[in-house]
Amino acid sequence: MALAAAGLVAAAARRAGALDSGGAVAATLVGASVLRFAGWGPAFVLVFFFASASALSALPGKRGRSRRGARQVIANGSVAAVAAVLQGASGWADLAFLGAVAAAAADTWGTEIGVRLGKRPRSIVTFRPQPPGTSGAISVPGTLAALAGALAVAAAGVWLVGGPAGAVALAGLAGSLIDSLLGAGPQAAYRCPTCGAQPEVARHAGCPERARRLAGLPGLDNDVVNLLATAGGALIAVVLDSVL
Ligand SMILES: [Zn+2]
């Protein structure tokens, strides 16, 4: 039943152009794990995050439609799925789940709004102006959108799961901060010798060639950074709740 429900949502998202086929399979597995092990409340929080992220990325004002693939879905959803599976095994699994989803929402909302409205983003480390879309560059609209994403998941979490809104919202914002700091520092930067694109991952859409790494740590691409940021959001939610 969980697989069927998650599969229906993923198939609808694929039809709407939000996921490619691999992304739909990964989203089905993530969604089914959350529904099967954590129940309807967390599953609705996950669907809320996913629907809001897909709606924002479909807004006009950015070149190139981005259908999410399996690697992106796993990067954003696997920490939440693992936390859901650990439900029942431990009391902090709900919090870790909400922290991970809040971090994913903060990062996605911040990125989608930031690239559209943030005219002159600045490096989070040096504060020097950067071209829009640069990893680790932040803007006022993007940061406000990240805060709104974290608050939205915290509110949905309080309503549907029951959890401390403050710890979840702060954890989400902290997760997007981790994302920006890694983006400005050790995250790998790529350029494709064939098509000239500067993608955030080596395997990029619409090109058979792998992009070459120009700078940063090998393997630490945008997807791995997202995975670390959601893990950070999960951990920070649990720690904050125990100290607040
Ligand atoms: Zn290319």
py3Dmol code that shows the C-alpha trace and the ligand (Angstrom):
import py3Dmol

protein = """\
ATOM      1  CA  MET A   1       0.000   0.000   0.000  1.00  0.00           C
ATOM      2  CA  ALA A   2       2.834   2.402   0.903  1.00  0.00           C
ATOM      3  CA  LEU A   3       4.640   1.577  -2.351  1.00  0.00           C
ATOM      4  CA  ALA A   4       1.451   2.107  -4.369  1.00  0.00           C
ATOM      5  CA  ALA A   5       0.675   5.470  -2.712  1.00  0.00           C
ATOM      6  CA  ALA A   6       4.247   6.748  -3.098  1.00  0.00           C
ATOM      7  CA  GLY A   7       4.398   5.404  -6.651  1.00  0.00           C
ATOM      8  CA  LEU A   8       1.240   7.295  -7.609  1.00  0.00           C
ATOM      9  CA  VAL A   9       2.659  10.591  -6.287  1.00  0.00           C
ATOM     10  CA  ALA A  10       6.011   9.979  -8.014  1.00  0.00           C
ATOM     11  CA  ALA A  11       4.302   9.060 -11.308  1.00  0.00           C
ATOM     12  CA  ALA A  12       2.259  12.279 -11.157  1.00  0.00           C
ATOM     13  CA  ALA A  13       5.456  14.258 -10.476  1.00  0.00           C
ATOM     14  CA  ARG A  14       7.147  12.583 -13.436  1.00  0.00           C
ATOM     15  CA  ARG A  15       4.217  13.442 -15.705  1.00  0.00           C
ATOM     16  CA  ALA A  16       4.388  17.039 -14.466  1.00  0.00           C
ATOM     17  CA  GLY A  17       8.081  17.162 -15.427  1.00  0.00           C
ATOM     18  CA  ALA A  18       9.433  17.470 -11.867  1.00  0.00           C
ATOM     19  CA  LEU A  19      11.238  14.094 -11.919  1.00  0.00           C
ATOM     20  CA  ASP A  20      12.895  11.946 -14.550  1.00  0.00           C
ATOM     21  CA  SER A  21      12.343   8.153 -14.521  1.00  0.00           C
ATOM     22  CA  GLY A  22      15.223   7.405 -12.139  1.00  0.00           C
ATOM     23  CA  GLY A  23      14.095  10.248  -9.899  1.00  0.00           C
ATOM     24  CA  ALA A  24      10.565   8.800  -9.821  1.00  0.00           C
ATOM     25  CA  VAL A  25      11.891   5.366  -8.742  1.00  0.00           C
ATOM     26  CA  ALA A  26      14.045   6.953  -5.993  1.00  0.00           C
ATOM     27  CA  ALA A  27      11.147   9.156  -4.830  1.00  0.00           C
ATOM     28  CA  THR A  28       8.875   6.083  -4.663  1.00  0.00           C
ATOM     29  CA  LEU A  29      11.376   4.273  -2.402  1.00  0.00           C
ATOM     30  CA  VAL A  30      11.900   7.335  -0.153  1.00  0.00           C
ATOM     31  CA  GLY A  31       8.173   8.076   0.082  1.00  0.00           C
ATOM     32  CA  ALA A  32       7.199   4.433   0.689  1.00  0.00           C
ATOM     33  CA  SER A  33       9.802   4.081   3.481  1.00  0.00           C
ATOM     34  CA  VAL A  34       8.503   7.217   5.204  1.00  0.00           C
ATOM     35  CA  LEU A  35       4.848   6.181   4.873  1.00  0.00           C
ATOM     36  CA  ARG A  36       5.435   2.537   5.888  1.00  0.00           C
ATOM     37  CA  PHE A  37       7.644   3.211   8.929  1.00  0.00           C
ATOM     38  CA  ALA A  38       6.667   6.709  10.105  1.00  0.00           C
ATOM     39  CA  GLY A  39       3.020   7.009   8.986  1.00  0.00           C
ATOM     40  CA  TRP A  40       0.810   9.535   7.227  1.00  0.00           C
ATOM     41  CA  GLY A  41       1.904  12.676   9.146  1.00  0.00           C
ATOM     42  CA  PRO A  42       5.595  12.522   8.148  1.00  0.00           C
ATOM     43  CA  ALA A  43       4.589  11.346   4.643  1.00  0.00           C
ATOM     44  CA  PHE A  44       2.457  14.493   4.199  1.00  0.00           C
ATOM     45  CA  VAL A  45       5.349  16.666   5.450  1.00  0.00           C
ATOM     46  CA  LEU A  46       7.557  15.028   2.802  1.00  0.00           C
ATOM     47  CA  VAL A  47       4.956  15.564   0.058  1.00  0.00           C
ATOM     48  CA  PHE A  48       4.575  19.206   1.168  1.00  0.00           C
ATOM     49  CA  PHE A  49       8.348  19.726   0.851  1.00  0.00           C
ATOM     50  CA  PHE A  50       8.498  17.998  -2.514  1.00  0.00           C
ATOM     51  CA  ALA A  51       5.460  19.808  -3.959  1.00  0.00           C
ATOM     52  CA  SER A  52       6.721  23.215  -2.779  1.00  0.00           C
ATOM     53  CA  ALA A  53      10.212  22.589  -4.182  1.00  0.00           C
ATOM     54  CA  SER A  54       8.807  21.436  -7.535  1.00  0.00           C
ATOM     55  CA  ALA A  55       6.422  24.407  -7.736  1.00  0.00           C
ATOM     56  CA  LEU A  56       9.221  26.910  -7.017  1.00  0.00           C
ATOM     57  CA  SER A  57      11.551  25.338  -9.584  1.00  0.00           C
ATOM     58  CA  ALA A  58       8.768  25.532 -12.206  1.00  0.00           C
ATOM     59  CA  LEU A  59       8.437  29.328 -11.717  1.00  0.00           C
ATOM     60  CA  PRO A  60       9.554  31.430 -14.681  1.00  0.00           C
ATOM     61  CA  GLY A  61      12.793  33.367 -14.586  1.00  0.00           C
ATOM     62  CA  LYS A  62      15.399  30.612 -14.767  1.00  0.00           C
ATOM     63  CA  ARG A  63      16.824  29.117 -17.924  1.00  0.00           C
ATOM     64  CA  GLY A  64      16.538  25.360 -18.344  1.00  0.00           C
ATOM     65  CA  ARG A  65      13.890  23.200 -16.753  1.00  0.00           C
ATOM     66  CA  SER A  66      15.383  21.007 -14.052  1.00  0.00           C
ATOM     67  CA  ARG A  67      13.865  17.540 -13.742  1.00  0.00           C
ATOM     68  CA  ARG A  68      15.245  15.905 -10.627  1.00  0.00           C
ATOM     69  CA  GLY A  69      17.095  12.617 -11.084  1.00  0.00           C
ATOM     70  CA  ALA A  70      17.666   9.681  -8.737  1.00  0.00           C
ATOM     71  CA  ARG A  71      20.930  11.075  -7.359  1.00  0.00           C
ATOM     72  CA  GLN A  72      19.294  14.417  -6.454  1.00  0.00           C
ATOM     73  CA  VAL A  73      16.295  12.722  -4.839  1.00  0.00           C
ATOM     74  CA  ILE A  74      18.569  10.452  -2.778  1.00  0.00           C
ATOM     75  CA  ALA A  75      20.760  13.431  -1.791  1.00  0.00           C
ATOM     76  CA  ASN A  76      17.756  15.337  -0.441  1.00  0.00           C
ATOM     77  CA  GLY A  77      15.614  12.457   0.829  1.00  0.00           C
ATOM     78  CA  SER A  78      17.786   9.615   2.123  1.00  0.00           C
ATOM     79  CA  VAL A  79      18.495  11.092   5.586  1.00  0.00           C
ATOM     80  CA  ALA A  80      14.757  11.642   6.097  1.00  0.00           C
ATOM     81  CA  ALA A  81      14.041   8.081   4.888  1.00  0.00           C
ATOM     82  CA  VAL A  82      16.619   6.560   7.257  1.00  0.00           C
ATOM     83  CA  ALA A  83      15.224   8.601  10.162  1.00  0.00           C
ATOM     84  CA  ALA A  84      11.724   7.348   9.292  1.00  0.00           C
ATOM     85  CA  VAL A  85      12.903   3.712   9.204  1.00  0.00           C
ATOM     86  CA  LEU A  86      14.481   4.179  12.660  1.00  0.00           C
ATOM     87  CA  GLN A  87      11.099   5.324  13.994  1.00  0.00           C
ATOM     88  CA  GLY A  88      10.100   3.187  16.932  1.00  0.00           C
ATOM     89  CA  ALA A  89      13.738   2.297  17.531  1.00  0.00           C
ATOM     90  CA  SER A  90      14.386   5.657  19.101  1.00  0.00           C
ATOM     91  CA  GLY A  91      12.600   8.731  20.423  1.00  0.00           C
ATOM     92  CA  TRP A  92      14.607  11.224  18.386  1.00  0.00           C
ATOM     93  CA  ALA A  93      13.781   9.794  14.939  1.00  0.00           C
ATOM     94  CA  ASP A  94      10.827  12.191  14.410  1.00  0.00           C
ATOM     95  CA  LEU A  95      13.016  15.192  15.165  1.00  0.00           C
ATOM     96  CA  ALA A  96      15.829  13.973  12.922  1.00  0.00           C
ATOM     97  CA  PHE A  97      13.285  13.450  10.132  1.00  0.00           C
ATOM     98  CA  LEU A  98      11.859  16.966  10.491  1.00  0.00           C
ATOM     99  CA  GLY A  99      15.340  18.524  10.750  1.00  0.00           C
ATOM    100  CA  ALA A 100      16.439  16.810   7.536  1.00  0.00           C
ATOM    101  CA  VAL A 101      13.313  17.864   5.616  1.00  0.00           C
ATOM    102  CA  ALA A 102      13.542  21.434   6.988  1.00  0.00           C
ATOM    103  CA  ALA A 103      17.159  21.656   5.792  1.00  0.00           C
ATOM    104  CA  ALA A 104      16.201  20.343   2.342  1.00  0.00           C
ATOM    105  CA  ALA A 105      13.324  22.845   2.132  1.00  0.00           C
ATOM    106  CA  ALA A 106      15.456  25.787   3.312  1.00  0.00           C
ATOM    107  CA  ASP A 107      18.133  24.987   0.737  1.00  0.00           C
ATOM    108  CA  THR A 108      15.674  24.449  -2.131  1.00  0.00           C
ATOM    109  CA  TRP A 109      13.489  27.492  -1.399  1.00  0.00           C
ATOM    110  CA  GLY A 110      16.611  29.642  -0.889  1.00  0.00           C
ATOM    111  CA  THR A 111      18.198  28.463  -4.143  1.00  0.00           C
ATOM    112  CA  GLU A 112      15.060  28.747  -6.309  1.00  0.00           C
ATOM    113  CA  ILE A 113      14.177  32.247  -5.042  1.00  0.00           C
ATOM    114  CA  GLY A 114      17.797  33.370  -4.785  1.00  0.00           C
ATOM    115  CA  VAL A 115      18.631  32.648  -8.436  1.00  0.00           C
ATOM    116  CA  ARG A 116      15.511  34.565  -9.558  1.00  0.00           C
ATOM    117  CA  LEU A 117      15.397  37.569  -7.222  1.00  0.00           C
ATOM    118  CA  GLY A 118      18.905  37.804  -5.778  1.00  0.00           C
ATOM    119  CA  LYS A 119      20.455  40.253  -8.237  1.00  0.00           C
ATOM    120  CA  ARG A 120      23.872  40.557  -6.603  1.00  0.00           C
ATOM    121  CA  PRO A 121      24.607  37.562  -4.409  1.00  0.00           C
ATOM    122  CA  ARG A 122      27.750  37.649  -2.280  1.00  0.00           C
ATOM    123  CA  SER A 123      30.031  34.873  -1.095  1.00  0.00           C
ATOM    124  CA  ILE A 124      29.009  33.735   2.385  1.00  0.00           C
ATOM    125  CA  VAL A 125      32.727  33.646   3.284  1.00  0.00           C
ATOM    126  CA  THR A 126      34.337  36.706   1.632  1.00  0.00           C
ATOM    127  CA  PHE A 127      31.187  38.816   0.970  1.00  0.00           C
ATOM    128  CA  ARG A 128      32.533  39.567  -2.506  1.00  0.00           C
ATOM    129  CA  PRO A 129      29.871  39.830  -5.261  1.00  0.00           C
ATOM    130  CA  GLN A 130      29.410  36.594  -7.255  1.00  0.00           C
ATOM    131  CA  PRO A 131      27.500  35.732 -10.443  1.00  0.00           C
ATOM    132  CA  PRO A 132      23.920  34.563  -9.645  1.00  0.00           C
ATOM    133  CA  GLY A 133      23.744  30.801  -9.123  1.00  0.00           C
ATOM    134  CA  THR A 134      27.297  30.470  -7.752  1.00  0.00           C
ATOM    135  CA  SER A 135      27.576  27.817  -5.019  1.00  0.00           C
ATOM    136  CA  GLY A 136      28.116  29.433  -1.646  1.00  0.00           C
ATOM    137  CA  ALA A 137      26.774  32.829  -2.772  1.00  0.00           C
ATOM    138  CA  ILE A 138      23.904  34.209  -0.693  1.00  0.00           C
ATOM    139  CA  SER A 139      21.463  37.094  -1.188  1.00  0.00           C
ATOM    140  CA  VAL A 140      18.829  38.766   0.975  1.00  0.00           C
ATOM    141  CA  PRO A 141      15.853  37.304  -0.990  1.00  0.00           C
ATOM    142  CA  GLY A 142      17.447  33.829  -1.024  1.00  0.00           C
ATOM    143  CA  THR A 143      18.176  33.897   2.707  1.00  0.00           C
ATOM    144  CA  LEU A 144      14.643  35.078   3.521  1.00  0.00           C
ATOM    145  CA  ALA A 145      13.259  32.284   1.320  1.00  0.00           C
ATOM    146  CA  ALA A 146      15.470  29.735   3.124  1.00  0.00           C
ATOM    147  CA  LEU A 147      14.075  30.967   6.444  1.00  0.00           C
ATOM    148  CA  ALA A 148      10.524  30.726   5.053  1.00  0.00           C
ATOM    149  CA  GLY A 149      11.169  27.137   3.865  1.00  0.00           C
ATOM    150  CA  ALA A 150      12.500  26.094   7.283  1.00  0.00           C
ATOM    151  CA  LEU A 151       9.548  27.759   9.046  1.00  0.00           C
ATOM    152  CA  ALA A 152       7.027  26.164   6.659  1.00  0.00           C
ATOM    153  CA  VAL A 153       8.355  22.654   7.359  1.00  0.00           C
ATOM    154  CA  ALA A 154       8.493  23.417  11.101  1.00  0.00           C
ATOM    155  CA  ALA A 155       4.840  24.526  11.009  1.00  0.00           C
ATOM    156  CA  ALA A 156       3.789  21.477   8.971  1.00  0.00           C
ATOM    157  CA  GLY A 157       5.782  19.298  11.382  1.00  0.00           C
ATOM    158  CA  VAL A 158       4.055  20.719  14.456  1.00  0.00           C
ATOM    159  CA  TRP A 159       0.683  20.209  12.826  1.00  0.00           C
ATOM    160  CA  LEU A 160       1.178  16.762  11.240  1.00  0.00           C
ATOM    161  CA  VAL A 161       3.868  15.084  13.341  1.00  0.00           C
ATOM    162  CA  GLY A 162       4.045  17.033  16.580  1.00  0.00           C
ATOM    163  CA  GLY A 163       7.443  18.478  17.265  1.00  0.00           C
ATOM    164  CA  PRO A 164       9.256  21.529  18.632  1.00  0.00           C
ATOM    165  CA  ALA A 165       8.834  24.210  15.926  1.00  0.00           C
ATOM    166  CA  GLY A 166      11.792  26.313  17.102  1.00  0.00           C
ATOM    167  CA  ALA A 167      14.356  23.514  17.020  1.00  0.00           C
ATOM    168  CA  VAL A 168      13.152  22.304  13.596  1.00  0.00           C
ATOM    169  CA  ALA A 169      13.151  25.793  12.041  1.00  0.00           C
ATOM    170  CA  LEU A 170      16.629  26.614  13.403  1.00  0.00           C
ATOM    171  CA  ALA A 171      17.936  23.223  12.261  1.00  0.00           C
ATOM    172  CA  GLY A 172      16.593  23.843   8.764  1.00  0.00           C
ATOM    173  CA  LEU A 173      18.232  27.256   8.567  1.00  0.00           C
ATOM    174  CA  ALA A 174      21.488  25.806   9.954  1.00  0.00           C
ATOM    175  CA  GLY A 175      21.349  23.058   7.305  1.00  0.00           C
ATOM    176  CA  SER A 176      21.125  25.636   4.515  1.00  0.00           C
ATOM    177  CA  LEU A 177      24.017  27.540   6.135  1.00  0.00           C
ATOM    178  CA  ILE A 178      26.110  24.331   6.066  1.00  0.00           C
ATOM    179  CA  ASP A 179      25.168  23.993   2.386  1.00  0.00           C
ATOM    180  CA  SER A 180      26.339  27.546   1.614  1.00  0.00           C
ATOM    181  CA  LEU A 181      29.561  27.234   3.639  1.00  0.00           C
ATOM    182  CA  LEU A 182      30.501  23.958   1.911  1.00  0.00           C
ATOM    183  CA  GLY A 183      29.495  25.549  -1.420  1.00  0.00           C
ATOM    184  CA  ALA A 184      31.805  28.522  -0.851  1.00  0.00           C
ATOM    185  CA  GLY A 185      34.647  26.311   0.394  1.00  0.00           C
ATOM    186  CA  PRO A 186      35.481  22.696  -0.436  1.00  0.00           C
ATOM    187  CA  GLN A 187      32.622  21.911  -2.876  1.00  0.00           C
ATOM    188  CA  ALA A 188      33.931  20.769  -6.260  1.00  0.00           C
ATOM    189  CA  ALA A 189      33.489  23.120  -9.237  1.00  0.00           C
ATOM    190  CA  TYR A 190      33.188  21.620 -12.710  1.00  0.00           C
ATOM    191  CA  ARG A 191      33.443  22.653 -16.344  1.00  0.00           C
ATOM    192  CA  CYS A 192      32.499  20.485 -19.309  1.00  0.00           C
ATOM    193  CA  PRO A 193      35.090  20.463 -22.137  1.00  0.00           C
ATOM    194  CA  THR A 194      32.415  19.433 -24.657  1.00  0.00           C
ATOM    195  CA  CYS A 195      29.463  21.781 -24.065  1.00  0.00           C
ATOM    196  CA  GLY A 196      31.153  24.464 -21.939  1.00  0.00           C
ATOM    197  CA  ALA A 197      28.617  24.169 -19.120  1.00  0.00           C
ATOM    198  CA  GLN A 198      29.665  24.734 -15.503  1.00  0.00           C
ATOM    199  CA  PRO A 199      27.424  22.144 -13.839  1.00  0.00           C
ATOM    200  CA  GLU A 200      27.271  21.419 -10.103  1.00  0.00           C
ATOM    201  CA  VAL A 201      27.842  17.696 -10.711  1.00  0.00           C
ATOM    202  CA  ALA A 202      30.114  15.879 -13.188  1.00  0.00           C
ATOM    203  CA  ARG A 203      27.226  14.082 -14.979  1.00  0.00           C
ATOM    204  CA  HIS A 204      25.092  16.922 -16.352  1.00  0.00           C
ATOM    205  CA  ALA A 205      21.792  17.050 -18.207  1.00  0.00           C
ATOM    206  CA  GLY A 206      21.693  16.886 -21.982  1.00  0.00           C
ATOM    207  CA  CYS A 207      25.367  15.992 -22.485  1.00  0.00           C
ATOM    208  CA  PRO A 208      27.088  12.599 -22.830  1.00  0.00           C
ATOM    209  CA  GLU A 209      30.405  13.901 -21.457  1.00  0.00           C
ATOM    210  CA  ARG A 210      31.421  14.103 -17.786  1.00  0.00           C
ATOM    211  CA  ALA A 211      32.495  17.585 -16.693  1.00  0.00           C
ATOM    212  CA  ARG A 212      36.038  18.015 -15.349  1.00  0.00           C
ATOM    213  CA  ARG A 213      36.721  19.185 -11.820  1.00  0.00           C
ATOM    214  CA  LEU A 214      38.365  22.635 -11.732  1.00  0.00           C
ATOM    215  CA  ALA A 215      38.578  23.134  -7.979  1.00  0.00           C
ATOM    216  CA  GLY A 216      37.384  21.699  -4.688  1.00  0.00           C
ATOM    217  CA  LEU A 217      37.504  18.214  -3.237  1.00  0.00           C
ATOM    218  CA  PRO A 218      37.057  15.187  -5.544  1.00  0.00           C
ATOM    219  CA  GLY A 219      33.530  13.772  -5.273  1.00  0.00           C
ATOM    220  CA  LEU A 220      32.216  16.603  -3.082  1.00  0.00           C
ATOM    221  CA  ASP A 221      29.661  17.761  -5.664  1.00  0.00           C
ATOM    222  CA  ASN A 222      26.349  19.535  -5.063  1.00  0.00           C
ATOM    223  CA  ASP A 223      24.454  16.285  -4.364  1.00  0.00           C
ATOM    224  CA  VAL A 224      26.941  15.179  -1.680  1.00  0.00           C
ATOM    225  CA  VAL A 225      26.807  18.680  -0.165  1.00  0.00           C
ATOM    226  CA  ASN A 226      22.988  18.420  -0.017  1.00  0.00           C
ATOM    227  CA  LEU A 227      23.290  15.030   1.696  1.00  0.00           C
ATOM    228  CA  LEU A 228      25.680  16.491   4.304  1.00  0.00           C
ATOM    229  CA  ALA A 229      23.412  19.531   4.823  1.00  0.00           C
ATOM    230  CA  THR A 230      20.322  17.364   5.458  1.00  0.00           C
ATOM    231  CA  ALA A 231      22.346  15.137   7.834  1.00  0.00           C
ATOM    232  CA  GLY A 232      23.466  18.328   9.613  1.00  0.00           C
ATOM    233  CA  GLY A 233      19.849  19.509   9.832  1.00  0.00           C
ATOM    234  CA  ALA A 234      18.809  16.173  11.384  1.00  0.00           C
ATOM    235  CA  LEU A 235      21.635  16.214  13.930  1.00  0.00           C
ATOM    236  CA  ILE A 236      21.144  19.878  14.862  1.00  0.00           C
ATOM    237  CA  ALA A 237      17.375  19.398  15.400  1.00  0.00           C
ATOM    238  CA  VAL A 238      18.053  16.553  17.853  1.00  0.00           C
ATOM    239  CA  VAL A 239      20.826  18.459  19.672  1.00  0.00           C
ATOM    240  CA  LEU A 240      18.877  21.745  19.844  1.00  0.00           C
ATOM    241  CA  ASP A 241      15.806  20.008  21.223  1.00  0.00           C
ATOM    242  CA  SER A 242      17.848  18.458  24.024  1.00  0.00           C
ATOM    243  CA  VAL A 243      19.469  21.785  25.042  1.00  0.00           C
ATOM    244  CA  LEU A 244      16.597  24.270  24.437  1.00  0.00           C
TER     245      LEU A 244
END
"""
ligand_1 = """\
1
ZN
Zn 28.709 18.909 -21.281
"""
view = py3Dmol.view(width=600, height=400)
view.addModel(protein, "pdb")
view.setStyle({"model": 0}, {"cartoon": {"style": "trace"}})
view.addModel(ligand_1, "xyz")
view.setStyle({"model": 1}, {"stick": {}})
view.zoomTo()
view.show()
